[in-house]
Amino acid sequence: MTPLLQVSGSALYAAEVSLPRTGAYEYKLVDGAVWYEDRRALHVAWDGINRNAPGGFNAVVYPELRDPTKGRLVVWRDVRATALNDYRDVIVYVPAAYDVASCPVLPVMYFHDGNEALTRDTFVTPADATYTATPAAAAVLVFIALPNQNVRMAQYTFGANTLGDQYLRFLKDDLIPQVEGAWRICPRAVDRGISGASLGGLISTYAAFQLPDTFGFVGAQSASFFWDNNAMVTRAGALPVVPVRFYVDHGSPNDNRVVSLDFVSRLQARGYDHRHVEEPNGRHEWIFWQGRLPGLLRSFREGRSGCAP
C-alpha cells in the first residue's frame, strides 16, 4: 500500500506512484481498514468479490494496455434521471471489436440491475467469450445501476403507485441520447436491445410494448410476468403486434416457468420472432442468468451483422 500524504497548507491528500507501461493496473483506495472505489476513475474492472449484493470495482490505469481480445468497462458516475429526480451509475461494456480500426458502429443493449450483473458472477466473462467465438454478435452493453436497492420494485414495475413509466422516460429521454452521443452506436430500434432478469425482465418487456420505436429486442431472463395479473402475458397475445424480437429463458421446474411458458405461447400464437430456452434444474440466481447470457447475446444478433438490416 502507498499512503496518501497531506499537501502542506491544504485539505488535499496525495501520493505519487510510478508504474511502468507494461500493462494495465488495478487499484483501490484505502482509509484505515476500509477499502473503497476511486469514483473519479473512468475505466474500471470488477474487484472479483461476490458480495451477494451490488459489489465493487477497481480503477484501471493504462486501460489501453489491457488484453486486446477482451472488452473494457467505462463508468459514468451519477447520471441524472430527470423524470425520477435521482442519480445512478452507468457502466458501459465496450467489446474488443469496438477498438478495432475497421469497426464503424455497433448495436447496443441496455441491462437493468447493472451493478449486480457486473459484480455477481459477472456478465463480462461470458460476453468476452461469446464475442471471441462469434465476432459478428459483438455489441456495446450498457449496464444501468439503481440509485439504491430500495427503489428496485417501484422502478421495475408498472401500474398504480409505481415508477416504471418514469424509468422508461429516463432511458428514452436521458440515457439513450447520452450513450449514442458518446459512442459509435447504431441509432435504429432494430439494433437496440433491452434486457434484464426477474423484475428486470418484466420492465424490459414492458419497455418494448410501450416503446417499440425505441427497442427492437427484449431479453427476458426468468421474468416476473406474473406482475399485475399477468399483464404482459395478456399484452403478448393482443393486437397490435409490435416489431420486437424476444428472447425468453427460465429454469425448471420453478423459476417463473409456468408464466414464462404462457408468455411464450402467446408470442407464438401472434407470430412474434422469438427464442425460448428452458434450463433443467435452473434456479432464480445470477449464476444461472450468467450461464445463459451467451444464448441471449447471440439471439440479439442472430441473422444480423453490425448495423446491416
Residue pairs with C-beta under 8 A, 6 or more apart in sequence:
1 30
2 15
2 17
3 15
4 13
4 14
4 15
5 13
5 14
5 15
6 12
6 13
7 13
7 14
19 25
19 61
19 62
21 62
21 65
22 65
23 62
23 65
23 66
24 60
24 61
24 62
24 63
24 64
24 65
24 66
25 60
25 61
25 62
26 45
26 47
26 58
26 59
26 60
26 61
27 38
27 58
27 59
27 61
28 35
28 36
28 37
28 38
28 47
28 56
28 58
28 59
29 35
29 36
29 37
29 38
30 36
36 56
37 44
37 56
37 57
37 58
37 59
38 59
39 77
41 59
41 60
41 75
42 74
42 75
43 59
43 60
43 63
43 72
43 73
43 74
43 75
44 57
44 58
44 59
44 60
44 73
44 74
44 75
44 91
45 57
45 58
45 60
45 73
46 55
46 56
46 57
46 58
46 73
46 118
46 119
46 122
46 124
47 55
47 56
47 57
47 58
47 119
49 55
49 56
49 119
50 119
50 120
50 121
51 119
51 120
52 120
53 116
53 120
53 149
54 115
54 116
54 119
54 145
54 146
54 149
55 115
55 116
55 118
55 119
55 120
56 119
57 73
57 75
57 91
57 118
57 119
60 66
60 72
60 73
63 72
66 72
68 96
68 99
69 96
69 128
69 132
70 96
70 128
71 93
71 94
71 95
71 96
71 98
71 124
71 127
71 128
71 131
72 93
72 94
72 99
73 91
73 92
73 93
73 94
73 118
73 124
74 91
74 92
74 94
75 89
75 90
75 91
75 92
76 89
76 90
76 91
76 92
76 178
77 89
78 87
78 88
78 89
79 87
79 88
79 89
79 90
79 174
79 175
79 178
80 86
80 87
80 174
81 87
81 88
81 166
81 167
81 170
81 174
81 175
82 169
82 170
82 173
82 174
83 166
83 167
83 169
83 170
83 173
83 174
84 155
84 163
84 166
84 167
84 170
86 147
86 151
87 147
88 144
88 145
88 146
88 147
89 114
89 115
89 145
90 114
90 142
90 143
90 144
90 145
90 175
91 114
91 115
91 118
91 142
91 143
91 145
92 140
92 141
92 142
92 143
92 179
92 183
93 118
93 123
93 124
93 127
93 140
93 141
93 142
93 143
94 140
94 183
95 106
95 127
95 128
95 131
95 138
95 139
95 140
95 141
96 128
96 131
96 132
96 138
97 103
97 106
97 131
97 135
97 138
98 106
98 138
98 140
98 183
98 184
103 184
104 184
104 306
104 307
105 184
105 185
105 186
105 306
105 307
106 138
106 139
106 140
106 183
106 184
106 185
106 186
106 306
106 307
107 139
107 140
107 185
107 186
107 191
107 192
107 193
107 300
107 301
107 304
107 306
107 307
108 139
108 140
108 141
108 142
108 179
108 180
108 183
108 185
108 186
108 191
108 192
108 193
109 139
109 140
109 141
109 142
109 192
109 193
109 194
109 195
109 217
109 219
109 297
109 300
110 142
110 144
110 171
110 175
110 176
110 192
110 193
110 194
110 195
111 117
111 123
111 141
111 142
111 143
111 144
111 195
111 196
111 200
112 144
112 156
112 195
112 196
112 197
112 199
112 200
112 203
112 204
113 145
113 146
113 152
113 196
113 197
113 200
114 142
114 143
114 144
114 145
115 143
115 145
115 146
116 286
117 123
117 143
117 197
117 286
117 289
118 124
118 143
120 286
120 287
121 286
121 287
121 290
122 290
123 141
123 143
123 290
123 293
125 290
126 290
126 291
126 293
126 294
126 297
127 141
127 293
127 297
129 294
130 137
130 293
130 294
130 297
130 298
131 137
131 138
131 297
134 298
134 301
136 301
136 304
136 305
136 306
137 297
137 298
137 300
137 301
138 301
139 193
139 297
139 300
139 301
140 179
140 183
140 185
142 175
142 179
144 171
144 175
146 152
146 155
151 163
152 199
153 199
154 161
154 162
154 163
154 164
155 162
155 163
155 164
155 166
155 167
155 203
156 164
156 167
156 196
156 199
156 200
156 202
156 203
157 164
157 199
157 202
157 203
157 227
157 228
158 164
158 165
158 203
158 206
158 227
158 228
158 231
159 227
159 228
159 231
164 203
164 206
165 210
167 203
168 203
168 206
168 207
168 210
168 211
171 194
171 207
171 214
172 211
172 214
176 192
176 214
179 185
180 187
186 192
186 306
186 307
188 216
188 307
189 212
189 213
189 214
189 215
189 216
189 243
190 216
190 217
190 243
190 309
191 216
191 304
191 307
192 214
192 215
192 216
192 217
193 215
193 216
193 217
193 218
193 219
193 300
194 204
194 207
194 208
194 215
194 217
194 218
194 219
195 201
195 204
195 218
195 219
195 220
195 221
195 247
195 296
196 202
196 203
196 204
196 219
196 220
196 221
196 223
197 221
197 222
197 223
197 286
197 289
198 221
198 222
198 223
198 224
198 256
198 284
199 224
199 227
200 221
200 223
201 219
201 220
201 221
201 222
201 223
201 224
201 225
202 220
202 223
202 224
202 225
202 227
202 232
204 215
204 218
204 219
204 220
204 223
205 218
205 220
205 223
205 225
205 232
205 236
205 246
206 232
207 214
207 215
207 218
208 215
208 217
208 218
208 242
208 244
208 246
209 232
209 235
209 242
209 244
212 242
212 243
212 244
215 244
216 243
216 244
216 245
217 244
217 245
217 246
217 247
217 299
217 300
218 244
218 245
218 246
218 247
219 247
219 296
219 299
219 300
220 246
220 247
220 248
220 249
220 260
220 263
221 249
221 250
221 289
221 292
221 296
222 249
222 250
222 251
222 255
222 256
222 260
222 282
222 284
222 288
222 289
223 232
223 248
223 250
223 256
223 260
223 263
224 256
225 232
225 233
225 256
225 259
225 260
225 262
225 263
226 256
226 259
230 259
230 262
232 263
233 259
233 262
233 263
233 266
234 266
236 263
236 266
236 267
236 270
236 272
237 266
237 269
237 270
239 270
241 270
241 271
241 272
244 272
245 272
245 273
245 274
245 299
246 267
246 272
246 273
246 274
246 275
247 274
247 275
247 277
247 295
247 296
247 299
247 300
248 260
248 263
248 264
248 267
248 274
248 275
248 276
248 277
249 260
249 276
249 277
249 278
249 279
249 292
249 295
249 296
250 256
250 257
250 260
250 277
250 278
250 279
250 282
251 257
251 278
251 279
251 280
251 281
251 282
251 283
251 284
251 288
252 278
252 279
252 280
252 281
252 282
254 283
254 284
255 282
255 283
255 284
255 288
256 284
257 278
260 276
264 274
264 276
267 274
268 274
275 295
275 299
275 302
277 292
277 295
279 288
279 291
279 292
282 288
282 292
